Every structure is written in structure tokens, then in C-alpha cells.
Amino acid sequence: MVMYISILFPLLTVFLLWKLKFIESIHMRGLKERYGPLIASMLFYFWLFWVFHKRLDAHIMIQTLLGGVFLTTVFVFLASIFYKISMHTSSWGAACLYALIYLFNGYERGLVFFSIILVLAGIVGTARLYLGAHSKKEIYSGYVLGMLAQLITYFVLQSLKF
């Protein structure tokens, strides 16, 4: 279910938007090309979060991950109104903070998980800069935005727990 809603549905949406000529390429280089896929992804990610939060009453860490994905997408959409923020680094910023939360909650192998995520996030940011896809501002603001979204989600869900 998670793979269908979080990966297959957004990919299918981008493919359909491209084939129907709503976007010029699947790479979504222009700001306006991002709006449709981001709105669709927000709907899919919220649906996934809601199912795990309300219907399945999943563990707080799963809810934090899924809620963080949704909120990161919302923040990226809002930022994309003004400039071309890096969607790649916003995702990895959220992943880094999730791994940090995982580590501080005392889960086994948390340090290994965090270290791997941190290295991968650095590789992705470096690759985006090397390819000339984004400026440093777009890269770093992506990381910060993703971390902020994940942090907000964690604290909101922690406050709802009691």
C-alpha cells in the first residue's frame, strides 16, 4: 500500500501530465511544471498519512515519517511559488532529521542509520550542485525546509499522543 500511494501514484501522475502535455518533461525544470505533480503528491501523501494515523493507529515513528513527507511536500509547493527550491535536498533534509529523531529515541542501530542518511544526503546535494541543477541557496534551503517539516511533524504528533 505504501509503495503504491507514495511512489507509483506520483510517478503515474507525472507520466500522465507529461503525456497529456501539461508539463514539458518529466524533469520538471520550470517552476510552473512542478505545481500539478506537487499538488497530486500532497493529496497522495496526506491520504497515506491519514490512513496510518487514524485508521491503523500506527507507531509514532511511522506516523512521523509519513506526516513529514506530506508536510515537506506542502512546504516545497509553497516555496516553489517563489523560487526553484531543490526537491531532492528537501527530501533528504527530512530524511536526515527523521534519522536524528530515530537516533535520539534510542532505537538500535540509530547511529548507523543516521550516518548513512547523512552521507547520502551530502552526495545528493553535491550532485545537484555539480550538475548545475540548483544554486547553493536552493540546495541549502531545501535541506532546511525538509528538516523543519519533519521537526514540526514530530512535535505535533508528540503533543497529540498525550
C-alpha positions as CSV (number, residue, x, y, z in Angstrom):
1,M,0.0,0.0,0.0
2,V,2.8,2.4,0.9
3,M,4.7,1.8,-2.3
4,Y,1.6,2.2,-4.5
5,I,0.5,5.5,-2.9
6,S,3.9,7.1,-2.3
7,I,5.8,6.0,-5.3
8,L,3.6,4.6,-8.1
9,F,0.8,7.1,-7.9
10,P,3.0,10.2,-8.1
11,L,5.1,8.7,-10.9
12,L,2.0,7.8,-12.8
13,T,0.7,11.4,-12.3
14,V,3.9,12.9,-13.6
15,F,3.9,10.5,-16.6
16,L,0.3,11.3,-17.4
17,L,0.8,15.1,-17.1
18,W,3.8,14.7,-19.4
19,K,2.0,12.6,-22.0
20,L,-1.0,15.0,-21.9
21,K,1.4,17.9,-22.5
22,F,0.6,19.7,-19.2
23,I,4.3,19.6,-18.4
24,E,7.2,19.7,-20.9
25,S,9.4,17.0,-19.4
26,I,9.4,14.6,-16.6
27,H,12.3,16.5,-15.1
28,M,10.0,19.5,-14.3
29,R,12.7,22.1,-14.8
30,G,10.3,25.0,-14.8
31,L,8.5,26.3,-11.7
32,K,5.0,26.0,-13.1
33,E,5.7,22.4,-14.2
34,R,6.0,21.5,-10.6
35,Y,2.6,22.6,-9.4
36,G,0.5,19.7,-10.8
37,P,2.8,16.9,-9.6
38,L,3.3,18.6,-6.2
39,I,-0.5,19.1,-5.6
40,A,-1.2,15.4,-6.6
41,S,1.7,14.2,-4.4
42,M,0.3,16.2,-1.5
43,L,-3.0,14.5,-1.8
44,F,-1.4,11.1,-2.1
45,Y,0.9,11.7,0.9
46,F,-1.9,13.1,3.1
47,W,-4.1,10.1,2.3
48,L,-1.3,7.8,3.2
49,F,-0.6,9.6,6.5
50,W,-4.3,9.8,7.4
51,V,-4.7,6.0,6.9
52,F,-1.8,5.2,9.1
53,H,-2.7,7.9,11.7
54,K,-6.4,7.4,12.1
55,R,-7.3,4.0,10.7
56,L,-4.3,1.9,11.5
57,D,-3.1,3.8,14.6
58,A,0.5,3.1,13.5
59,H,3.6,3.6,15.7
60,I,4.5,7.2,16.2
61,M,7.7,6.8,14.2
62,I,5.8,5.6,11.1
63,Q,3.3,8.5,11.5
64,T,6.2,10.9,11.9
65,L,7.8,9.7,8.7
66,L,4.6,9.8,6.7
67,G,3.5,13.2,8.1
68,G,6.9,14.6,7.5
69,V,6.8,13.5,3.8
70,F,3.4,15.2,3.5
71,L,4.5,18.4,5.2
72,T,7.7,18.6,3.3
73,T,5.7,18.4,0.0
74,V,3.5,21.2,1.2
75,F,6.5,23.4,2.1
76,V,8.2,22.6,-1.2
77,F,5.0,23.6,-3.1
78,L,4.7,26.9,-1.2
79,A,8.4,27.6,-1.8
80,S,8.1,26.8,-5.5
81,I,5.7,29.7,-5.9
82,F,8.7,32.0,-5.3
83,Y,11.8,30.1,-6.5
84,K,13.1,26.8,-7.6
85,I,13.9,25.0,-4.4
86,S,15.6,21.7,-4.6
87,M,13.0,18.9,-4.1
88,H,15.8,16.4,-3.8
89,T,17.5,18.1,-0.9
90,S,14.3,18.9,0.9
91,S,13.5,15.1,0.9
92,W,17.0,14.3,2.1
93,G,16.8,17.1,4.8
94,A,13.6,15.5,6.1
95,A,15.3,12.1,6.0
96,C,18.2,13.4,8.0
97,L,16.0,14.8,10.7
98,Y,13.9,11.7,10.8
99,A,17.1,9.6,11.3
100,L,18.2,12.0,14.0
101,I,14.8,11.6,15.8
102,Y,15.2,7.8,15.3
103,L,18.7,8.1,16.9
104,F,17.5,10.2,19.9
105,N,14.6,7.9,20.6
106,G,17.1,5.2,21.4
107,Y,16.5,2.7,18.6
108,E,19.0,0.1,17.9
109,R,21.5,1.0,15.1
110,G,20.2,4.6,15.1
111,L,23.7,6.0,14.7
112,V,24.4,3.8,11.7
113,F,21.1,4.8,10.2
114,F,21.8,8.5,10.8
115,S,25.3,8.2,9.4
116,I,24.2,6.5,6.2
117,I,21.4,9.0,5.6
118,L,23.7,12.0,6.3
119,V,26.3,10.7,3.8
120,L,23.6,10.0,1.1
121,A,22.1,13.5,1.7
122,G,25.5,15.0,1.2
123,I,26.1,13.1,-2.0
124,V,22.7,14.2,-3.4
125,G,23.3,17.8,-2.6
126,T,26.8,17.7,-4.1
127,A,25.4,16.0,-7.3
128,R,22.7,18.7,-7.7
129,L,25.4,21.4,-7.4
130,Y,27.7,19.6,-9.8
131,L,25.0,19.1,-12.4
132,G,24.2,22.8,-12.2
133,A,20.5,22.0,-11.4
134,H,20.4,24.4,-8.5
135,S,22.2,27.2,-6.8
136,K,23.6,26.8,-3.3
137,K,20.7,28.8,-1.9
138,E,18.2,26.4,-3.5
139,I,20.2,23.4,-2.2
140,Y,20.6,24.6,1.4
141,S,17.1,25.9,1.7
142,G,15.8,22.5,0.5
143,Y,17.7,20.8,3.4
144,V,16.4,23.3,5.9
145,L,12.8,23.2,4.7
146,G,12.8,19.4,4.8
147,M,14.3,19.3,8.3
148,L,11.8,21.9,9.5
149,A,8.8,20.0,8.1
150,Q,10.0,16.8,9.8
151,L,10.6,18.5,13.1
152,I,7.2,20.2,13.1
153,T,5.5,16.9,12.3
154,Y,7.3,15.1,15.1
155,F,6.4,17.7,17.8
156,V,2.8,18.0,16.6
157,L,2.4,14.2,16.7
158,Q,4.1,14.0,20.1
159,S,1.7,16.6,21.5
160,L,-1.3,14.6,20.1
161,K,-0.1,11.5,21.8
162,F,-1.0,12.7,25.3
